[in-house]
Amino acid sequence: VQTLLFLSLVLILILLIVQTLVLRKRNRQVESLLEQLKEQDREATLGRLLTGVAHDLNTPLGALSCAMHTRRQALTKLKGIIETDEGSSGHELGTGKALKALDDTEGVVSESLKRTMDMIEILRKAGRGEPEDPIILPANEILKNVLRILDHRFKSGITVQNELDPNLFVKVLPGDLGRVFANLLVNAYDALEGKGIIRITSVVNDGLASIEVADNGPGLPSGEGKNLFCSGWTTKECGHGSGLGLFISREIMTSFGGSLQPGSSDLGGASMILSLPVAQAPVVDSH
């Protein structure tokens, strides 16, 4: 009996050891799988970031390309004036137009380069895992910088009515909110097909700002509300849209603690409403 009891204890001990070894092996496998999932999630996040930045770089780079073309034409005009030594009246007229073109595009070039460098900085910080801190700024200041970049699109046929409250302060990443504004404005521009009105307005209720970007174009497609913010969904012709603008914009607004939703405007076209918390204007030190 004692021998049987001893053998039973030994067998139980062996089983416990085997079970412990099996559990340790499974635990290592689970840890390995979790690490793989974390790596895949990091790669997916970086992939989405790269896709978003690549999409949004089209706006400042397109503006920069247009501005540089205008500047090349102005410089060619000035060179021609110098080489041909035109009469005084013609000389003054041609020189004035060329200098005005150079002056008008200076701000576009500066802002486009700044936005491009900001997006590169976003990628650099993401690669290093460095979080970026939001800052408090007037929303209208960010909008004006975007409109300056898009000026070459709105020069003829399209009227942009900026009625955004200049005293509306928000706590955001300026580059990210600028990307949202740019995406919505470009969508409105494309929908208008060269002629119409784009209006940006704002209202504040209970500490929440609602900024509306509306146009008098054909409006949002009927019955497609659930698809508007899906990655890859677009109504534009092949080669003219990636279907990422609204998807990226909603993700950005969510990161601000806000939202992006379709609205209804008295202009009769499409309307998109950005909602985000109002921030207290920073105190200016007079000393």
C-alpha positions in Angstrom: 0.0 0.0 0.0 2.8 2.4 0.9 4.6 1.6 -2.3 1.4 2.3 -4.3 0.9 5.6 -2.5 4.5 6.6 -3.2 4.2 5.8 -6.9 0.9 7.7 -7.0 2.6 10.8 -5.5 5.5 10.5 -7.9 3.1 10.2 -10.8 1.2 13.3 -9.6 4.4 15.2 -9.2 5.5 14.3 -12.7 2.2 15.3 -14.1 2.4 18.7 -12.3 5.9 19.2 -13.7 4.8 18.4 -17.2 1.8 20.6 -16.9 3.9 23.5 -15.6 6.3 23.1 -18.5 3.4 23.0 -21.0 1.8 26.1 -19.4 5.2 28.0 -19.5 5.5 27.0 -23.2 2.0 28.2 -24.0 2.6 31.4 -22.0 5.8 32.1 -24.1 3.7 31.5 -27.3 1.0 33.9 -26.1 3.6 36.5 -25.2 5.1 36.1 -28.7 1.7 36.4 -30.4 1.0 39.6 -28.3 4.3 41.1 -29.3 3.5 40.3 -33.0 0.1 41.9 -32.7 1.6 45.0 -31.1 4.1 45.2 -34.0 1.4 44.8 -36.5 -0.7 47.5 -34.8 2.3 49.8 -34.9 2.9 49.1 -38.6 -0.8 49.6 -39.3 -0.8 52.9 -37.4 2.3 54.1 -39.3 0.8 52.9 -42.5 -2.4 54.9 -42.0 -0.3 57.9 -41.0 1.9 57.6 -44.2 -1.2 57.3 -46.3 -2.8 60.3 -44.7 0.2 62.5 -45.0 0.8 61.4 -48.6 -2.8 62.3 -49.4 -2.7 65.7 -47.7 0.7 66.7 -49.2 -1.1 67.1 -52.5 -2.6 70.4 -51.4 0.5 72.4 -50.3 2.7 70.8 -53.1 0.0 71.6 -55.7 -0.1 75.2 -54.5 3.7 75.4 -54.4 3.9 74.1 -58.0 1.3 76.7 -59.2 3.1 79.5 -57.3 6.5 78.6 -58.7 5.1 78.5 -62.2 3.7 82.1 -61.7 7.0 83.2 -60.3 8.9 81.8 -63.3 6.6 83.6 -65.7 7.1 86.9 -63.7 10.9 86.5 -63.7 10.9 85.7 -67.5 8.9 88.9 -68.0 11.4 90.9 -66.0 14.3 89.4 -67.8 12.7 90.3 -71.1 12.1 93.9 -70.0 15.7 94.2 -69.0 17.1 92.7 -72.2 14.8 94.6 -74.6 14.9 97.9 -72.8 11.3 98.7 -73.4 10.0 102.3 -73.4 9.4 103.8 -70.0 5.6 103.4 -70.0 5.7 99.8 -71.1 8.6 99.1 -68.9 6.8 100.4 -65.8 3.6 98.5 -66.6 5.3 95.2 -67.3 7.6 95.6 -64.3 4.7 96.4 -62.0 2.7 93.3 -63.1 5.7 91.1 -62.7 6.6 92.4 -59.2 3.0 92.1 -58.1 2.9 88.5 -59.2 6.1 87.8 -57.2 4.7 89.6 -54.2 1.3 87.8 -54.4 2.9 84.3 -54.5 5.4 84.9 -51.7 2.9 84.1 -49.0 1.7 81.0 -50.8 5.2 79.7 -51.2 6.0 80.3 -47.5 2.8 78.7 -46.2 3.1 75.7 -48.6 6.7 75.0 -47.5 5.7 75.4 -43.9 2.8 72.9 -44.2 5.1 70.5 -46.1 7.8 70.7 -43.4 5.1 70.3 -40.7 3.9 67.0 -42.2 7.5 65.7 -42.5 7.9 66.6 -38.8 4.7 64.6 -38.0 6.3 61.6 -39.7 9.6 62.1 -37.8 7.9 62.3 -34.4 5.7 59.3 -35.2 8.8 57.3 -36.1 10.4 58.2 -32.8 7.2 57.8 -30.8 7.2 61.4 -29.7 3.7 62.8 -29.0 2.9 66.3 -30.2 1.2 68.7 -27.8 -1.8 70.7 -29.0 -1.8 74.5 -28.7 -4.4 77.2 -28.4 -5.0 79.3 -31.5 -7.8 81.2 -33.2 -9.5 78.8 -35.6 -9.7 81.6 -38.2 -5.9 82.0 -38.2 -5.5 78.4 -39.3 -8.3 78.7 -41.9 -6.7 81.8 -43.4 -3.4 80.0 -43.9 -5.2 77.2 -45.7 -7.1 79.7 -47.9 -3.9 81.3 -48.8 -2.6 78.0 -50.1 -5.8 77.3 -52.0 -6.0 80.8 -53.4 -4.9 79.6 -56.9 -8.0 77.4 -57.1 -10.5 80.1 -56.0 -9.3 83.0 -58.1 -12.1 82.8 -60.7 -15.7 81.6 -60.6 -15.8 80.6 -56.9 -16.5 83.0 -54.0 -15.2 82.0 -50.6 -17.1 83.7 -47.7 -15.1 83.4 -44.6 -17.4 84.3 -41.7 -15.6 82.3 -39.1 -15.5 84.2 -35.7 -12.0 85.7 -35.4 -12.3 85.4 -31.6 -13.0 81.6 -31.6 -10.1 79.9 -29.9 -9.5 76.1 -30.1 -6.9 73.8 -28.6 -5.6 71.7 -31.5 -2.6 70.7 -33.5 -2.7 73.5 -36.1 -1.4 71.3 -38.9 -4.1 68.7 -38.3 -7.0 71.2 -38.2 -5.5 72.8 -41.3 -5.7 69.4 -43.0 -9.4 69.1 -42.1 -10.1 72.6 -43.5 -8.2 71.8 -46.7 -9.9 68.5 -47.3 -13.4 70.1 -46.9 -12.6 73.1 -49.0 -11.1 71.0 -51.8 -14.2 68.7 -51.7 -16.4 71.8 -52.0 -14.3 73.2 -54.8 -14.4 70.0 -56.8 -18.2 69.7 -56.3 -18.7 73.3 -57.6 -16.9 72.6 -60.9 -15.5 76.1 -61.2 -18.5 78.2 -60.2 -20.3 78.8 -57.0 -20.1 79.8 -53.3 -18.2 78.3 -50.4 -19.1 79.7 -46.9 -17.4 79.0 -43.6 -19.4 80.0 -40.5 -19.3 79.2 -36.7 -21.6 79.2 -33.7 -20.8 78.4 -30.1 -23.2 76.7 -27.7 -22.3 75.5 -24.1 -18.6 75.6 -24.7 -18.8 73.7 -28.0 -18.0 75.3 -31.3 -19.6 74.2 -34.5 -17.8 75.3 -37.7 -19.8 74.7 -40.9 -18.2 74.5 -44.4 -21.0 74.7 -46.9 -21.4 75.3 -50.6 -24.2 75.7 -53.2 -23.2 72.8 -55.3 -25.2 69.6 -56.1 -25.1 68.4 -52.4 -24.1 65.1 -50.8 -25.2 61.9 -52.6 -28.5 60.7 -51.4 -28.5 57.5 -49.3 -24.7 57.5 -48.9 -24.5 59.0 -45.4 -23.1 55.8 -43.8 -20.4 55.6 -46.5 -19.2 59.2 -46.4 -16.4 58.6 -43.9 -15.4 55.1 -45.0 -11.8 54.8 -46.2 -11.6 54.6 -50.0 -15.1 55.8 -50.6 -15.4 58.6 -53.2 -17.8 60.0 -55.8 -15.0 61.5 -57.8 -13.9 60.1 -61.1 -11.0 57.6 -61.2 -7.7 59.4 -60.7 -9.4 62.5 -59.1 -10.0 61.3 -55.6 -8.5 58.7 -53.2 -11.5 58.5 -50.8 -9.4 59.4 -47.8 -10.2 63.1 -47.2 -13.3 62.7 -45.0 -12.0 59.5 -43.4 -8.8 61.3 -42.3 -10.7 64.4 -41.3 -13.1 62.5 -39.0 -10.1 60.7 -37.3 -8.4 64.0 -36.7 -11.6 65.6 -35.2 -12.1 62.6 -33.0 -8.5 63.0 -31.7 -9.4 66.6 -30.7 -12.4 65.4 -28.7 -14.7 66.6 -31.4 -16.6 65.3 -34.4 -17.3 65.7 -38.1 -20.8 65.3 -39.4 -22.9 66.2 -42.5 -25.2 69.1 -42.0 -27.9 71.1 -43.8 -27.2 74.6 -45.1 -29.5 77.3 -46.6 -27.1 77.4 -49.5 -28.7 74.3 -50.8 -25.5 72.2 -51.4 -23.2 70.1 -49.3 -22.6 71.0 -45.7 -20.0 69.5 -43.2 -19.9 70.5 -39.6 -16.8 70.4 -37.4 -17.6 70.3 -33.7 -14.9 70.8 -31.0 -14.5 72.3 -27.5 -13.9 76.0 -27.3 -10.6 77.0 -25.6 -9.9 80.0 -23.4 -7.9 82.6 -25.2 -4.3 82.8 -23.9 -3.5 85.7 -21.6 -1.1 88.1 -23.3 1.6 89.3 -21.0 1.9 93.1 -21.4 5.3 93.3 -19.8 
